Amino acid sequence: MSSKTALITRAGRGKTAPVTITQDGLDVIEAMAAEGQDQRTIAKRLGINHQTFNNLRKTKPEVELALERGHAALGDELTHHLLNAARNGNIVAMIYLTKARLGWREGDAPKPGRTSPSTCPTAKPGSLPARDPRGAGTGCRAPGASPTWDPAMIDAIKPTPYQSTVLAVPEKWNLLLAGGRGGGKSMGALLLVLRHVEKYGSQARPLIVRETHKAVTELEEQLDGLLTAAYGRGVRHNRAEHTFRLPNGAIVECGQLDGPNAYKKFQGRSFTLLVIDEFGLVRDRRWDDLLKSNLRAPEGIPLREVRTANPGGPLHALIHQNYIAKSLAWHPYEVDGEVWVNCPSTLIDYPHLDHEDYQRRLKAACGNDEELFRAWVDGDWNIARGAFFGGALDERVHMLPVAWPYIIDRKAWRPFLAMDWGSAAPSVTYVCLKAPGDVGPFPKDSLILLDELATVDPNDPNVGLGWPPGKLAEAIHEMCGRWRVHPHGVGDDARGLEDTLLNVLQRHGINLQRPRKERVAGWAAMRERLFNAKEQNGRPGMWITGRCRYFWQTVPFLERDPSRPEDVMTDGPDHAADAARYAVMHANVRWGTGRVSAGHY
């Protein structure tokens, strides 16, 4: 007798004959159900079709009982694993068990044994709880809110101490999760979303944005896994609308935000939590700032913004100036009337990665820029350098004191101006000198950027002050007067006025000619001069005084264009760099010939 006939018997010949499942067959059903096998797979193992198996379940109680015993064994095994995970601090496991096993629901009144605000051991106003090395938090919750669980952060498998500390920051404060790559910042932000929707239920409307569609899709799939682990099949994920509708009535939305058309989707709508992931990669922050006006919520729900960022992106300078440099990590500070907390992380804060392999891939992505690599690994915004000038520009070598110690003889130093025009974008003008060779430590024909006029928004290095040419001309005259130099040199031209910009400036007494604008050749010449100064090889170099604050705020952090590695990213704050490049190309022209000097340029 075959194995199949040992599992079933037929009362007659042919496949239509009535079937009875033997004891061996019942044992197979129970064992396969305990392994989570599908009923069609079980029927195939018995040698019958799925419809016959369903009919037997209805007519033969022993068949249904065997199936139930197997499912019960599977359920007990999974509950055992979930309970162990929950006891180790896994918040997803806690949520599932409290709902599935204990029947907790959003809005339930506290029951005996649940944590209440009065028992919160670390609830000290204005202070942050210390990190718990096990990744566990305090379990505090607001009066009247739905039950919350240990606020340890999770990555769907296991919380990390860093993520626990992030979740412990009071909800009334905004968060900047800024640090090295691979530290678990994005997952930390998603866990903040999970806690928010669990705590505020049907009133919760979080919005998560990234700049590109591909980046949004990747984050959306990550969020799908997290919410499904927490709420199971009750999550309704509409990929066309990028929304998640949860069983408790909360709605989470993901979206792309790269310009005015993208912003129109959110205009006039209300959200209770705003997460801007990879904020450092944003090319135009105006649309992200506009989203703040969409933060509106009923009384009792704190409005909050969360941003994540890595060093070295287009907004590196802005983030460093407006956030990182404002305060020590984990200490609250104010920006535009709002309280923020910097939450830095490093690679070692996320134990679920292969650190050695990840560092190897980071190093390859940095090219030869060792400082950017260290910034990505260590999360240090002070040492980060954009890959383009990595290894060439060094403040310790190229920055001169604010006070200029030498008398400027115009015949010896040959001063001139170099200007990059902007109105909506910053306008940058430098007073430049060409070293005579016998004064100071500068080889002959070295270039010095002595002073700077930058019409830049103090809160955004990529936004100008909108000055008209007449006002700019007055400021240039004032700067030239400080150094007693004539206002002549090179400057970017522009149209759109009644006349060209250079003609308008000429009527105000500023004589500029169009610069040589070859980008690749200009950057190569600038890097060569910086290299010469660093190597002290006696060739013409380049130095910049501390007066040129916008230069030092932006140029060291410029990114290399990935599609054109010999050029910088043009949508970053490259305005100071452009003016400096015009100065380099003008300094490299032989006087009276109009030709670029031969040699290394």
C-alpha positions in Angstrom: 0.0 0.0 0.0 1.4 3.4 -0.9 2.0 6.2 1.6 -1.0 8.1 0.1 -3.4 5.2 0.6 -2.1 4.8 4.2 -3.3 8.4 4.9 -6.7 8.0 3.5 -9.2 5.2 2.5 -11.9 5.2 -0.1 -15.2 3.4 0.1 -15.1 2.2 -3.5 -13.1 2.7 -6.7 -12.4 6.0 -8.5 -11.7 9.5 -7.3 -15.4 10.2 -6.6 -15.6 7.4 -3.9 -16.2 8.7 -0.4 -12.9 9.4 1.5 -12.0 8.7 5.1 -8.8 10.0 6.7 -6.8 7.5 8.7 -5.1 8.2 12.0 -1.8 8.5 10.2 -3.5 11.1 8.0 -4.8 13.0 11.0 -1.3 13.1 12.5 0.0 14.5 9.2 -2.7 17.3 9.2 -1.7 18.2 12.8 2.0 18.2 12.1 1.7 20.2 8.9 -0.6 22.8 10.5 1.9 23.2 13.4 4.5 24.1 10.7 2.2 26.8 9.2 1.6 24.8 6.0 -1.3 26.0 3.8 -4.4 23.9 3.6 -3.9 23.3 -0.1 -0.5 21.9 0.7 -1.9 19.6 3.3 -4.6 18.3 0.9 -2.0 17.6 -1.7 0.1 15.7 0.8 -3.0 13.6 1.6 -3.6 12.9 -2.1 -7.0 14.7 -2.3 -8.0 18.1 -3.8 -8.7 21.2 -1.7 -12.5 21.0 -2.1 -12.5 17.5 -0.8 -10.4 18.5 2.2 -12.8 21.4 3.0 -15.8 19.0 2.8 -14.1 16.6 5.2 -13.5 19.4 7.7 -17.2 20.1 7.7 -18.4 16.5 7.9 -15.6 14.9 10.0 -15.0 16.5 13.3 -11.8 14.7 13.8 -10.3 16.4 10.8 -11.2 19.9 12.0 -9.9 19.0 15.5 -6.5 17.8 14.1 -6.2 21.1 12.2 -7.0 23.1 15.3 -4.5 21.3 17.4 -1.8 22.0 14.9 -2.7 25.7 14.7 -2.8 25.9 18.5 0.7 24.4 18.7 1.9 27.0 16.1 0.2 29.8 18.0 1.8 28.7 21.3 5.3 28.6 19.7 4.9 32.1 18.1 3.5 33.5 21.3 6.5 32.2 23.2 8.9 33.9 20.7 6.9 37.1 20.8 6.9 37.1 24.6 10.6 36.7 24.8 11.1 39.5 22.3 8.7 41.8 24.3 10.6 41.1 27.5 13.8 42.1 25.7 12.2 45.5 24.8 10.7 44.9 21.3 7.9 47.4 21.1 6.2 45.7 18.1 6.0 42.5 20.0 4.5 44.4 22.9 1.9 46.1 20.8 0.8 42.8 19.2 0.6 40.9 22.4 -1.3 43.5 24.3 -3.9 43.8 21.5 -4.1 40.1 20.4 -3.8 38.4 23.8 -4.9 41.1 26.3 -7.5 42.8 24.2 -6.2 46.3 24.7 -7.7 49.0 22.4 -7.0 52.7 21.8 -8.9 54.9 24.2 -9.2 52.3 26.9 -8.9 53.6 30.4 -5.8 52.5 32.4 -6.2 49.2 34.0 -4.3 48.0 37.1 -0.8 47.2 36.3 -0.4 49.6 33.4 2.1 52.4 33.8 0.6 55.7 34.8 2.2 59.2 34.7 2.6 59.3 38.5 4.9 56.2 38.3 7.1 57.6 35.6 10.5 57.4 37.2 12.4 59.9 35.0 9.7 62.5 34.3 11.8 65.6 35.3 10.7 68.8 33.5 13.3 70.2 31.1 15.6 67.2 31.3 16.2 64.2 29.2 16.4 60.7 30.7 19.8 59.0 30.5 20.3 56.3 27.9 19.3 52.8 29.0 22.1 50.5 27.8 19.5 47.7 27.3 17.4 49.9 24.9 14.5 50.1 27.4 12.6 53.3 28.2 10.3 54.4 30.9 6.8 53.6 29.5 5.4 57.0 30.4 2.2 58.2 28.8 0.0 61.3 28.8 -3.3 61.3 30.9 -6.2 60.2 28.8 -4.1 59.0 25.9 -4.3 55.5 24.6 -2.0 53.0 26.2 1.7 53.4 25.2 4.4 50.9 25.6 8.0 51.1 26.6 9.4 53.9 24.3 12.4 51.9 23.4 13.2 52.4 19.7 13.0 49.4 17.4 14.1 48.5 14.1 11.3 45.9 13.7 13.6 43.3 15.3 15.3 44.9 18.3 15.7 48.4 19.8 19.0 50.3 20.1 20.1 52.5 23.0 20.3 55.5 20.6 16.8 55.0 19.5 15.6 54.7 23.1 17.1 58.0 23.9 15.5 59.6 20.8 12.1 58.4 22.0 12.7 59.7 25.5 13.0 63.4 24.3 9.8 65.3 25.3 7.3 65.4 22.4 7.0 69.2 22.6 10.6 69.6 21.2 11.6 69.2 17.6 14.3 66.8 16.7 17.3 66.9 14.4 18.7 63.3 14.0 22.0 64.3 12.5 25.1 62.2 12.6 27.1 59.6 10.7 25.7 57.3 8.1 24.2 53.9 9.2 23.3 55.1 12.7 19.6 54.1 12.5 18.3 57.7 12.2 15.6 57.0 9.5 14.3 54.0 11.5 14.3 56.2 14.6 12.1 58.7 12.8 9.7 55.9 11.7 9.5 54.6 15.3 8.5 58.2 16.4 5.7 57.9 13.8 4.7 54.5 15.2 4.5 55.8 18.7 2.6 58.9 17.6 -0.1 57.0 15.8 -0.4 54.5 18.6 -0.7 57.2 21.2 -3.1 59.6 19.5 -5.1 57.1 17.4 -7.7 58.5 15.0 -6.4 62.1 15.6 -2.9 61.3 14.4 -2.0 62.4 10.9 1.8 62.1 10.4 3.5 63.2 7.1 6.9 61.9 6.0 8.6 63.5 3.1 11.8 63.0 1.0 13.0 64.9 -2.0 12.9 62.1 -4.7 10.3 59.6 -5.7 12.7 56.7 -5.4 13.7 57.7 -1.9 10.1 58.1 -0.8 9.3 54.6 -2.2 12.2 53.0 -0.3 11.1 54.6 3.0 7.5 53.7 2.3 8.3 50.0 2.0 10.3 50.2 5.3 7.4 51.8 7.0 5.0 49.2 5.5 7.0 46.5 7.2 7.0 48.3 10.6 3.3 49.1 10.6 2.4 45.6 9.4 4.5 44.1 12.2 2.6 46.3 14.7 -1.0 46.1 13.4 -1.0 43.0 11.2 -3.5 42.7 8.4 -5.4 45.7 9.7 -3.0 48.1 7.8 -4.4 49.3 4.5 -1.5 50.5 2.4 -2.5 52.5 -0.7 0.6 52.7 -2.8 -0.9 54.9 -5.4 -1.7 57.6 -2.8 1.3 56.7 -0.5 -1.0 56.4 2.5 -1.4 54.0 5.4 -4.8 53.6 7.2 -4.5 51.9 10.5 -7.1 50.0 12.5 -7.2 52.8 15.2 -8.2 55.4 12.6 -4.8 57.0 12.2 -3.5 57.9 8.7 0.2 58.1 7.8 1.2 59.7 4.5 4.4 59.7 2.6 5.3 62.1 -0.1 7.9 63.6 -2.4 8.7 67.3 -1.9 11.0 68.8 -4.6 9.3 72.0 -5.7 6.1 74.0 -5.9 4.1 71.4 -7.8 4.8 68.7 -5.1 3.9 71.1 -2.4 0.5 71.8 -3.9 -0.5 68.2 -2.8 -0.2 69.3 0.8 -1.3 72.9 0.7 -4.2 73.6 3.0 -4.1 70.2 4.7 -3.4 69.5 8.4 -0.8 67.1 9.8 0.1 66.4 13.4 3.7 65.2 12.9 6.2 66.2 10.2 9.2 64.1 9.3 11.7 65.3 6.7 14.0 62.5 6.0 17.5 63.2 4.5 17.1 66.9 5.0 20.7 67.5 4.2 20.1 66.4 0.6 17.4 68.9 0.0 18.2 71.3 -2.8 15.7 74.0 -2.0 14.5 74.1 1.6 11.7 76.6 0.9 9.1 73.9 0.4 10.1 72.1 3.5 9.8 75.3 5.5 6.3 75.9 4.0 5.1 72.5 5.4 5.5 73.9 8.9 2.3 75.8 8.3 0.5 72.5 7.8 1.2 71.4 11.4 -2.2 71.7 13.1 -3.8 69.5 15.7 -6.5 69.3 18.3 -5.6 70.5 21.8 -3.5 67.9 23.7 -1.5 66.7 20.7 2.0 68.4 20.6 3.0 69.6 17.1 6.5 68.4 16.2 9.0 68.4 13.3 11.6 65.7 13.0 14.5 66.0 10.5 17.3 63.5 9.7 20.6 64.5 8.0 24.1 63.3 7.3 27.2 65.5 7.0 28.3 66.6 3.5 25.1 67.3 1.6 24.0 70.5 -0.1 22.6 71.9 3.1 25.6 71.0 5.2 26.6 74.6 5.9 23.1 75.6 6.8 22.6 72.7 9.1 25.9 73.2 10.8 25.4 77.0 11.3 21.7 77.0 12.3 21.5 73.7 14.3 24.7 71.8 15.1 26.7 74.8 16.2 23.9 76.1 18.4 24.1 73.7 21.2 25.7 70.5 22.6 24.0 67.2 21.7 20.9 66.3 23.6 20.5 69.8 25.0 17.5 71.9 23.9 18.0 75.2 22.1 15.9 77.7 20.1 15.7 78.3 16.4 13.2 80.9 15.2 11.2 80.6 18.4 11.0 76.8 18.3 12.9 74.4 20.6 15.1 71.8 19.0 17.3 69.0 20.2 20.3 67.6 18.3 20.3 63.8 18.4 23.6 62.6 16.9 24.4 59.0 16.0 27.3 57.0 14.6 27.7 53.7 12.9 28.3 51.9 16.2 24.8 53.0 17.4 23.2 50.6 15.0 24.3 47.0 15.8 22.3 45.4 13.0 24.8 46.3 10.3 27.9 44.6 9.2 30.1 47.6 10.2 33.2 46.5 8.4 31.4 46.0 5.1 29.4 49.2 5.5 32.6 51.2 6.2 34.2 49.7 3.1 31.2 50.9 0.9 31.3 54.3 2.6 34.9 54.7 1.8 34.3 53.9 -1.9 31.5 56.4 -2.0 33.8 59.2 -0.6 36.5 58.8 -3.3 39.7 60.2 -1.9 38.0 62.5 0.6 39.3 61.2 3.9 37.6 63.9 5.9 34.2 63.3 4.4 34.7 59.6 5.2 35.5 60.4 8.8 32.5 62.7 9.0 30.2 59.9 7.6 31.6 57.4 10.1 32.0 59.6 13.2 29.1 62.0 12.5 31.3 65.0 13.1 30.0 68.0 11.2 33.0 70.1 12.1 35.5 68.0 10.1 33.2 67.2 7.1 34.3 68.4 3.7 32.6 68.1 0.4 34.3 65.6 -1.8 35.2 68.3 -4.4 37.7 70.2 -2.4 38.6 67.3 -0.1 42.3 67.2 0.5 42.9 70.6 -1.2 41.3 73.2 1.1 42.5 73.3 4.7 41.6 76.1 7.1 44.8 75.6 9.0 46.8 76.4 5.8 44.7 78.6 3.7 42.9 80.9 6.2 44.7 84.1 6.9 43.9 86.3 10.0 41.2 88.9 9.7 43.7 91.7 10.3 45.8 92.3 7.2 49.4 93.3 8.3 50.8 94.6 5.0 50.5 98.0 3.3 48.6 97.6 0.1 50.7 99.3 -2.6 48.4 99.2 -5.7 51.4 98.7 -8.1 52.8 95.9 -6.1 49.7 94.1 -5.0 47.6 94.8 -8.2 44.2 94.7 -6.4 41.0 93.9 -8.4 37.4 92.8 -7.8 35.8 89.4 -8.6 32.0 89.2 -8.4 29.3 86.6 -8.9 26.0 88.3 -9.4 22.8 87.2 -7.7 19.5 88.7 -6.6 17.3 85.8 -5.5 20.5 83.9 -5.0 23.4 85.5 -3.1 25.7 88.0 -4.8 29.4 87.6 -3.8 32.2 90.1 -4.4 35.8 89.8 -3.4 38.7 92.3 -3.1 41.6 90.3 -4.5 45.3 90.8 -4.4 48.2 89.4 -6.4 51.3 89.0 -4.3 54.4 90.9 -5.4 56.6 88.1 -4.2 58.8 90.1 -1.9 56.3 90.8 0.8 55.1 88.2 3.3 55.2 84.4 2.8 53.4 84.4 -0.6 55.2 83.4 -3.8 54.9 85.9 -6.6 51.5 86.1 -8.3 49.8 84.2 -5.4 46.1 85.1 -5.1 44.7 86.5 -1.8 41.0 87.0 -1.3 41.2 89.9 1.1 37.6 91.0 1.8 34.1 89.8 1.0 30.7 91.3 0.3 28.0 88.6 0.4 24.3 89.5 0.1 23.1 86.3 1.7 20.2 85.4 3.9 21.7 84.6 7.4 19.5 81.6 7.7 20.0 80.1 4.2 23.3 80.2 2.4 21.5 79.6 -1.0 19.2 82.6 -0.7 20.0 86.2 -1.5 18.8 89.5 -0.1 17.3 90.7 -3.4 19.5 93.8 -3.6 19.2 95.9 -6.8 22.4 96.8 -8.7 22.4 100.4 -7.3 22.4 99.2 -3.7 25.1 96.6 -4.4 27.2 99.2 -6.1 27.1 101.4 -3.0 28.2 98.5 -0.8 31.1 97.6 -3.2 32.3 101.3 -3.1 32.2 101.2 0.7 34.3 97.9 0.8 36.8 99.3 -1.8 37.1 102.5 0.3 38.2 100.5 3.3 41.2 99.3 1.4 41.7 102.3 -0.9 41.5 100.2 -4.1 39.8 101.1 -7.4 36.5 99.3 -8.1 37.5 97.4 -11.2 38.0 93.7 -12.1 35.7 90.9 -13.3 32.1 90.2 -12.7 29.3 87.9 -13.9 27.0 89.7 -16.3 23.2 89.4 -16.3 20.2 90.5 -18.4 16.6 91.2 -17.5 17.3 94.8 -16.5 16.9 97.7 -18.8 20.6 97.2 -19.6 23.2 94.5 -18.9 24.3 94.4 -15.2 27.9 95.4 -16.1 26.7 98.5 -17.9 24.4 99.4 -14.9 27.3 99.0 -12.5 29.6 101.0 -14.8 27.2 103.9 -14.5 27.7 103.6 -10.7 31.4 103.8 -11.1 32.3 100.1 -10.9 34.2 98.8 -14.0 34.0 95.1 -14.4 34.6 92.9 -17.4 33.2 89.5 -18.1 35.2 86.7 -16.5 36.5 83.6 -18.0 33.8 81.2 -17.1 35.2 77.8 -18.0 34.0 75.8 -15.0 36.3 72.7 -15.3 39.4 74.7 -16.2 38.6 77.2 -13.4 38.2 74.6 -10.7 41.4 72.8 -11.8 43.3 76.1 -11.6 41.8 76.9 -8.2 42.7 73.4 -6.8 46.2 73.8 -8.2 46.7 77.1 -6.4 45.4 75.6 -3.1 47.7 72.6 -3.6 50.7 74.9 -4.1 49.9 76.8 -0.9 49.6 73.6 1.0 52.8 72.1 -0.4 54.8 75.4 -0.1 56.5 74.5 -3.4 57.2 78.1 -4.4 54.6 78.3 -7.1 51.7 80.8 -7.0 49.2 79.7 -4.3 45.9 80.9 -2.9 44.9 82.2 0.5 41.7 83.5 1.9 41.4 85.8 5.0 39.0 85.2 7.9 37.0 88.2 6.6 35.6 86.1 3.9 33.0 84.3 6.1 30.7 83.2 3.4 33.6 81.5 1.6 34.5 79.5 4.6 30.9 78.8 5.4 30.2 77.2 2.0 33.2 76.4 -0.2 34.7 73.7 2.0 31.4 71.7 1.9 30.6 71.8 -1.8 29.7 68.4 -3.3 31.1 66.9 -6.4 28.6 66.5 -9.3 28.2 62.7 -9.5 27.4 62.9 -13.3 30.4 65.2 -13.9 33.0 64.6 -11.3 35.3 67.4 -12.4 32.6 70.0 -11.5 30.7 70.9 -8.4 26.9 70.5 -7.8 25.4 73.6 -9.3 22.3 73.6 -7.2 24.2 74.0 -3.9 25.6 77.2 -2.4 28.4 77.6 -5.0 28.2 81.4 -5.3 31.3 82.1 -3.2 33.2 79.4 -5.1 32.1 80.9 -8.5 33.4 84.4 -7.5 36.7 82.8 -6.3 37.0 80.9 -9.6 36.6 84.1 -11.5 39.3 85.6 -9.4 41.6 82.7 -10.1 41.1 82.8 -13.9 41.6 86.6 -13.9 44.8 86.2 -11.8 46.1 83.6 -14.2 45.8 85.9 -17.2 49.1 87.6 -18.2 48.8 91.3 -17.9 48.3 92.9 -21.3 48.0 89.6 -23.3 44.5 88.4 -22.4 45.9 84.8 -22.4 45.9 82.3 -19.5 49.4 81.8 -18.2 51.1 78.6 -19.3 52.2 76.0 -16.9 50.0 74.3 -14.2 46.9 76.2 -15.0 
